[in-house]
Amino acid sequence: MTGFIKEALAEARKRKGYTYPNPAVGAVLVANQQVVGRGMHWAAGQPHAEVEALRGVREAAGTTLFVTLEPCCHFGKTPPCTDLIQEKKISRVVYAHADPNPQVSGKGAQILRDAGIEVSYIQDPEVDDFYRSYDFWTRHQRTWLTAKLALTKDFGTSGESGERLFISGPEANAYTHRRRSEADVLITSESTIRIDNPLFTVRLGKQVIKKPICILDREFRCALDSDIIKNALQTIWVGDHNRIETGKQRFLGLKGQVLGLESSKNLLRLEGLSSLLAQQGFHEAWIECGPRVFTELVKNQWVQEVVLYLSKKIAGSGGRLYFESLSIENHYRLLNVQETDSDRIEVWRLKRVFQDE
Ligand SMILES: NC(=O)c1ccc[n+]([C@@H]2O[C@H](COP(=O)([O-])OP(=O)(O)OC[C@H]3O[C@@H](n4cnc5c(N)ncnc54)[C@H](OP(=O)(O)O)[C@@H]3O)[C@@H](O)[C@H]2O)c1
């Protein structure tokens, strides 16, 4: 990765999880090997990263613009970046990921080349991975789902009487908050809310950030005074589509939406969850549910990524057989392992996703 693309990616990373339905993008403007402008796309409807990097620049002849994603060439909520790049007389554009959006794909680069601007596409695996959920959402109209589960050494997920257990250590918790921050929407279940009453906010240092929260609640019975509802940016209740009117009446006046999925044998058919959330513009979701939802999602390969925190603690409530029967390794490939003082953090990715690439 060129140093300047790395800097552009660092800009983009600051807003991952906050720009849906747009992708997070970063850009740096370089003159004589020095960064003279930098920018990121803050949120949908706000200026694009290229505009921010060029803010205050009158004419940029002789400069190179490094941008994580191919510059856009269409009118959305803001005008095309390709117009601005030509207007400022930028000499060269380097981008690291081709936009899968058919309105832009290859066209943004071609418009700039036709205008006499030197354009280089330097594909970069780190940038490709950064855009995995945006690519997935654009190509398949589905939200990239990641399910996390924390397990004790004896494969327990809660206390002996089903009560909440603080399983993971500080590094795993910090990892959770980073992943919550990078996701467009966070998912949990009515059962987990009833037992744990979690806040489900993003806590990074002293910052507390509210996110859209999706609650799997088949019968729309989630308690209205739950901390999660008070701390959500908006709430998306997903329940049985035959009960949708009950849900709308129950949550009337609260900020959010009530959506329906089909259900069978008293279970929501969670295979439809990814498309349902994609229609709301969410590229990426982070799921923190208990073992029932986790099992359903993983054994059916309805999540693209699985994150396990394997703790050194013993709970006395173990479920080794249940966990081993999931055979995660059959359908998921181990992507990353991090050993901390208290936990082993494993990231698994669906093998089929690799085949799609
Ligand atoms: N270790 C961890 O990482 C972790 C994380 C979160 C929670 N927990 C613990 O997990 C426990 C709760 O676990 P749980 O297994 O009871 O709850 P769960 O897996 O979080 O969720 C089950 C809930 O999801 C709903 N649901 C909807 N569709 C479903 C489907 N297709 N399959 C399964 N459930 C579906 C069920 O609603 P209906 O009953 O209305 O159908 C039920 O309320 C708590 O003790 C909590 O502390 C552990």
The ligand as a Tripos MOL2 file, in Angstrom:
@<TRIPOS>MOLECULE
LIG
   48    52     1     0     0
SMALL
NO_CHARGES

@<TRIPOS>ATOM
      1 N1        -22.0320  -15.0330   25.8680 N.am      1 LIG1
      2 C1        -22.4930  -14.1300   25.0290 C.2       1 LIG1
      3 O1        -21.7960  -13.6690   24.1200 O.2       1 LIG1
      4 C2        -23.9070  -13.6660   25.1750 C.ar      1 LIG1
      5 C3        -24.3820  -12.6050   24.3640 C.ar      1 LIG1
      6 C4        -25.7000  -12.2090   24.5190 C.ar      1 LIG1
      7 C5        -26.4950  -12.8580   25.4700 C.ar      1 LIG1
      8 N2        -25.9850  -13.8480   26.2380 N.ar      1 LIG1
      9 C6        -26.7950  -14.5680   27.2070 C.3       1 LIG1
     10 O2        -27.7070  -15.3480   26.4960 O.3       1 LIG1
     11 C7        -28.8570  -15.5350   27.2840 C.3       1 LIG1
     12 C8        -30.0410  -15.3950   26.3930 C.3       1 LIG1
     13 O3        -29.8950  -16.3740   25.4190 O.3       1 LIG1
     14 P1        -31.0840  -17.0380   24.6460 P.3       1 LIG1
     15 O4        -30.5060  -18.1780   23.9070 O.co2     1 LIG1
     16 O5        -32.2200  -17.2040   25.5570 O.co2     1 LIG1
     17 O6        -31.4900  -15.8390   23.7190 O.3       1 LIG1
     18 P2        -31.0090  -15.3230   22.3250 P.3       1 LIG1
     19 O7        -30.2630  -16.3100   21.5660 O.co2     1 LIG1
     20 O8        -30.3930  -13.9820   22.5450 O.co2     1 LIG1
     21 O9        -32.3600  -15.0490   21.6240 O.3       1 LIG1
     22 C9        -33.4810  -15.8280   21.6940 C.3       1 LIG1
     23 C10       -34.5540  -14.8170   21.4370 C.3       1 LIG1
     24 O10       -34.5660  -14.4840   20.0590 O.3       1 LIG1
     25 C11       -35.8430  -14.6390   19.5440 C.3       1 LIG1
     26 N3        -35.7660  -15.3040   18.2510 N.ar      1 LIG1
     27 C12       -36.3350  -14.8600   17.1360 C.ar      1 LIG1
     28 N4        -36.1020  -15.6570   16.1320 N.ar      1 LIG1
     29 C13       -35.3650  -16.6590   16.5970 C.ar      1 LIG1
     30 C14       -34.8340  -17.7970   15.9840 C.ar      1 LIG1
     31 N5        -35.0130  -18.0490   14.6830 N.pl3     1 LIG1
     32 N6        -34.1250  -18.6420   16.7510 N.ar      1 LIG1
     33 C15       -33.9210  -18.3890   18.0610 C.ar      1 LIG1
     34 N7        -34.4420  -17.3220   18.6830 N.ar      1 LIG1
     35 C16       -35.1440  -16.4460   17.9590 C.ar      1 LIG1
     36 C17       -36.6260  -15.4440   20.5520 C.3       1 LIG1
     37 O11       -37.8490  -14.8280   20.6200 O.3       1 LIG1
     38 P3        -39.1930  -15.6350   20.9170 P.3       1 LIG1
     39 O12       -38.9430  -16.4420   22.1330 O.co2     1 LIG1
     40 O13       -40.1740  -14.5600   21.0760 O.co2     1 LIG1
     41 O14       -39.4140  -16.4680   19.7100 O.co2     1 LIG1
     42 C18       -35.8850  -15.2280   21.8590 C.3       1 LIG1
     43 O15       -36.4100  -14.0850   22.5070 O.3       1 LIG1
     44 C19       -28.7860  -14.5370   28.3820 C.3       1 LIG1
     45 O16       -28.4980  -15.2290   29.5880 O.3       1 LIG1
     46 C20       -27.6240  -13.6540   28.0520 C.3       1 LIG1
     47 O17       -26.9230  -13.2770   29.1840 O.3       1 LIG1
     48 C21       -24.7220  -14.2740   26.0940 C.ar      1 LIG1
@<TRIPOS>BOND
     1     1     2 1
     2     2     3 2
     3     2     4 1
     4     4     5 ar
     5     4    48 ar
     6     5     6 ar
     7     6     7 ar
     8     7     8 ar
     9     8     9 1
    10     8    48 ar
    11     9    10 1
    12     9    46 1
    13    10    11 1
    14    11    12 1
    15    11    44 1
    16    12    13 1
    17    13    14 1
    18    14    15 2
    19    14    16 1
    20    14    17 1
    21    17    18 1
    22    18    19 2
    23    18    20 1
    24    18    21 1
    25    21    22 1
    26    22    23 1
    27    23    24 1
    28    23    42 1
    29    24    25 1
    30    25    26 1
    31    25    36 1
    32    26    27 ar
    33    26    35 ar
    34    27    28 ar
    35    28    29 ar
    36    29    30 ar
    37    29    35 ar
    38    30    31 1
    39    30    32 ar
    40    32    33 ar
    41    33    34 ar
    42    34    35 ar
    43    36    37 1
    44    36    42 1
    45    37    38 1
    46    38    39 2
    47    38    40 1
    48    38    41 1
    49    42    43 1
    50    44    45 1
    51    44    46 1
    52    46    47 1
@<TRIPOS>SUBSTRUCTURE
     1 LIG1         1 GROUP 0 **** ****
